[in-house]
Amino acid sequence: MNIEKRFSAAELRAKGRRLDGYAALFGTEARIGGDLIETIAPGAFRSTLATRTDILALVDHDPARVLARTRSGTLRLSEDSRGLAFDLDVPDTQAGRDVLALAERGDLGGMSFGFNATDDNVTGNRRELRAVDLFEISVVAAFPAYADTVVHARAKPDMHPGLAHAQRTLKLLELLT
């Protein structure tokens, strides 16, 4: 099975152990392979979100670097009028710490998603994704295809007590910048 992947630009701010934002936006054009212009139609994720029991959040599409998953409740996905929204709890793993450190510095390049198109319309050099089978979303280091997606790093409401020092340090850094 050949899973397609699409990269999206992202705005990242570190304020805790959660990431949220949009992995894909409706109506935003992306150039795929130079000539193909692709967009995502509203409702493209609706069916897969209703039926797929497990979708992963990864780092750079690497299944060895899992950040969260819907099955465990650490990844929450929804579709709204803007696109595919996500909210994930970042784990205290090397991959999680790396993502948060890069988010703090503003060094992450965007979001991506891995999928198979189940309904698309191709006319000339334009492709509209009408329905997709979503397997994963990924935080990526660079080179987005879809621009304008949004990712925010923020504090989890029930933050682990050991993170209090890190939170104070981040607040100090925010005051200094």
Sequence and secondary structure as in RCSB ss.txt:
>XXXX:A:sequence
MNIEKRFSAAELRAKGRRLDGYAALFGTEARIGGDLIETIAPGAFRSTLATRTDILALVDHDPARVLARTRSGTL
RLSEDSRGLAFDLDVPDTQAGRDVLALAERGDLGGMSFGFNATDDNVTGNRRELRAVDLFEISVVAAFPAYADTV
VHARAKPDMHPGLAHAQRTLKLLELLT
>XXXX:A:secstr
   EEEEEE     SSSEEEEEEEETT  EEETTTEEEEE TTTTHHHHHH S  EEEETTEEEEEEEETTTTSE
EEEE SSEEEEEEE  SSHHHHHHHHHHHHT   EEEEEEEEEEEEEETTEEEEEEEEEEEEEEESS  SB    
EEEE  TT  GGGHHHHHHHHHHHHH 
